[in-house]
Amino acid sequence: MRINERIRISPVRLVDENNQQVGVVPVTEALERAREAGLDLVEVSPTSSPPVCRIMDYGKYLYQQKRKIKQNLKKQHTVVLKEIRLRPKTDDHDRDIKLNQAEKFLEKGHKVQFTMLFRGREMMHQQQAQETMNYIIQALQDKAKPERPPVLLGRRMTMVLVPLKSA
């Protein structure tokens, strides 16, 4: 017996176009049913015994799968990190404007990183920078919580705030 003959007479579990179980039938009969319906015979589960085949429009099936993937990608939310830069000498009014901008970012669901940049002798005013960062945390405590508290690395003090989960 040749391979082609063995394939033709091997049984498969058939599911028709209406999702009804037909039962275990030879491959030739399954192909004939698919031709009569004007659809394709698709092997759904090749590892089971006997293999499961389904009568369906394969092109339509592929299209729906691509559409599902595209819909799932649309529903994904990517976390964006927005950076706001300050200096130790930044005036109160300018700082408040930057706080308003940070509030808008947090309302949109973005993370906000505050970066305090030091130049030259400004490194002596680290305590003032720490107070400014604490003021920012206090001002935004109803909208955000610190993910990373203020940390000094080199000539930069950084802090990351994440929006609070709205229940």
C-alpha positions as CSV (number, residue, x, y, z in Angstrom):
1,M,0.0,0.0,0.0
2,R,1.4,3.4,-1.0
3,I,1.4,6.5,1.2
4,N,-1.3,8.3,-0.8
5,E,-3.6,5.3,-0.5
6,R,-3.0,5.2,3.3
7,I,-3.9,8.9,3.6
8,R,-7.1,8.5,1.5
9,I,-8.5,5.8,3.7
10,S,-7.2,7.1,7.1
11,P,-10.1,8.3,9.3
12,V,-10.5,11.8,10.6
13,R,-13.0,13.3,13.1
14,L,-15.1,15.8,11.0
15,V,-16.7,19.0,12.2
16,D,-19.0,20.5,9.5
17,E,-19.6,24.1,8.5
18,N,-22.3,24.5,11.2
19,N,-19.9,23.4,14.0
20,Q,-21.8,20.0,14.3
21,Q,-19.8,16.9,14.9
22,V,-20.2,14.5,12.0
23,G,-18.1,11.8,13.5
24,V,-15.1,9.7,12.3
25,V,-15.1,9.5,8.5
26,P,-12.5,8.7,5.8
27,V,-10.5,11.6,4.4
28,T,-12.1,11.1,0.9
29,E,-15.6,11.5,2.3
30,A,-14.5,14.6,4.3
31,L,-13.0,16.2,1.2
32,E,-16.2,15.3,-0.8
33,R,-18.4,17.0,1.8
34,A,-16.2,20.1,1.8
35,R,-16.4,20.3,-2.1
36,E,-20.2,20.0,-1.9
37,A,-20.4,22.8,0.6
38,G,-17.9,24.9,-1.5
39,L,-15.6,25.3,1.4
40,D,-12.1,24.1,2.5
41,L,-11.2,21.1,4.7
42,V,-8.8,22.3,7.4
43,E,-6.9,20.1,9.8
44,V,-7.5,21.7,13.2
45,S,-5.8,19.3,15.5
46,P,-3.3,17.0,13.7
47,T,-1.8,15.5,16.9
48,S,-5.1,14.0,18.3
49,S,-6.1,10.5,17.4
50,P,-7.8,10.5,14.9
51,P,-6.9,14.0,13.6
52,V,-9.7,16.6,13.7
53,C,-10.7,18.3,10.5
54,R,-13.2,21.1,10.0
55,I,-15.1,22.3,7.0
56,M,-14.7,26.1,6.8
57,D,-13.8,29.1,4.5
58,Y,-10.1,29.2,5.3
59,G,-9.5,32.6,3.7
60,K,-12.3,34.1,5.9
61,Y,-10.8,32.4,9.0
62,L,-7.3,33.9,8.3
63,Y,-8.9,37.3,7.8
64,Q,-10.7,37.1,11.2
65,Q,-7.6,36.0,13.0
66,K,-5.6,39.0,11.6
67,R,-8.5,41.2,12.6
68,K,-8.5,39.8,16.2
69,I,-4.8,40.5,16.5
70,K,-5.2,44.0,15.2
71,Q,-8.1,44.7,17.7
72,N,-6.0,43.4,20.6
73,L,-3.2,45.6,19.6
74,K,-5.5,48.6,19.7
75,K,-6.6,47.8,23.2
76,Q,-3.1,47.6,24.5
77,H,-2.0,50.6,26.6
78,T,1.7,51.5,26.4
79,V,3.1,53.3,29.4
80,V,4.8,56.5,28.4
81,L,7.4,58.2,30.5
82,K,7.3,62.0,30.3
83,E,10.2,64.1,31.7
84,I,10.0,67.5,33.3
85,R,13.3,69.2,33.9
86,L,13.9,71.7,36.8
87,R,16.8,73.6,38.2
88,P,17.4,74.5,41.9
89,K,16.8,78.2,41.0
90,T,13.5,77.6,39.2
91,D,11.0,80.2,40.5
92,D,7.8,79.2,42.3
93,H,5.5,80.3,39.5
94,D,7.5,78.4,36.8
95,R,7.5,75.3,39.1
96,D,3.7,75.5,39.4
97,I,3.3,75.7,35.6
98,K,5.4,72.5,35.3
99,L,3.3,70.9,38.0
100,N,0.1,71.7,36.0
101,Q,1.8,70.1,33.0
102,A,2.6,67.0,35.1
103,E,-1.0,66.8,36.3
104,K,-2.1,66.7,32.6
105,F,0.3,63.9,31.9
106,L,-0.8,61.9,34.9
107,E,-4.5,62.3,34.0
108,K,-3.7,60.7,30.6
109,G,-2.1,57.8,32.5
110,H,1.6,58.6,31.7
111,K,4.4,58.3,34.2
112,V,6.2,61.5,35.0
113,Q,10.0,61.8,35.7
114,F,11.1,65.0,37.4
115,T,14.8,65.8,36.8
116,M,16.6,68.4,38.8
117,L,19.7,69.5,36.9
118,F,22.7,71.0,38.8
119,R,25.4,73.2,37.3
120,G,28.5,74.4,38.9
121,R,28.0,75.8,42.4
122,E,24.3,74.7,42.4
123,M,25.5,71.4,43.8
124,M,25.7,73.2,47.2
125,H,22.0,73.6,47.1
126,Q,21.0,69.9,47.2
127,Q,18.8,70.5,50.3
128,Q,16.8,73.1,48.4
129,A,16.4,70.7,45.5
130,Q,15.2,68.0,48.0
131,E,12.6,70.4,49.4
132,T,11.4,71.2,45.9
133,M,11.0,67.5,45.1
134,N,9.1,67.0,48.4
135,Y,6.8,69.9,47.5
136,I,6.1,68.3,44.2
137,I,5.2,65.0,45.9
138,Q,2.9,66.9,48.3
139,A,1.3,68.9,45.5
140,L,0.5,65.8,43.4
141,Q,-0.3,63.3,46.2
142,D,-4.0,63.1,45.2
143,K,-3.1,62.3,41.5
144,A,0.2,60.3,41.8
145,K,2.5,58.4,44.1
146,P,6.3,58.2,43.8
147,E,7.5,55.1,42.1
148,R,11.1,56.1,42.6
149,P,11.8,58.7,45.3
150,P,14.3,61.5,44.7
151,V,17.8,60.2,44.2
152,L,20.9,62.1,43.4
153,L,23.1,60.6,40.7
154,G,26.0,62.8,39.7
155,R,24.7,66.2,38.8
156,R,21.0,65.0,38.5
157,M,18.4,64.4,41.0
158,T,15.6,62.3,39.6
159,M,12.2,61.1,40.8
160,V,9.4,59.1,39.0
161,L,5.7,59.6,39.8
162,V,3.0,57.1,38.6
163,P,-0.7,57.9,38.4
164,L,-3.0,56.6,41.1
165,K,-5.4,53.8,40.0
166,S,-8.8,55.3,39.7
167,A,-11.4,53.0,41.2
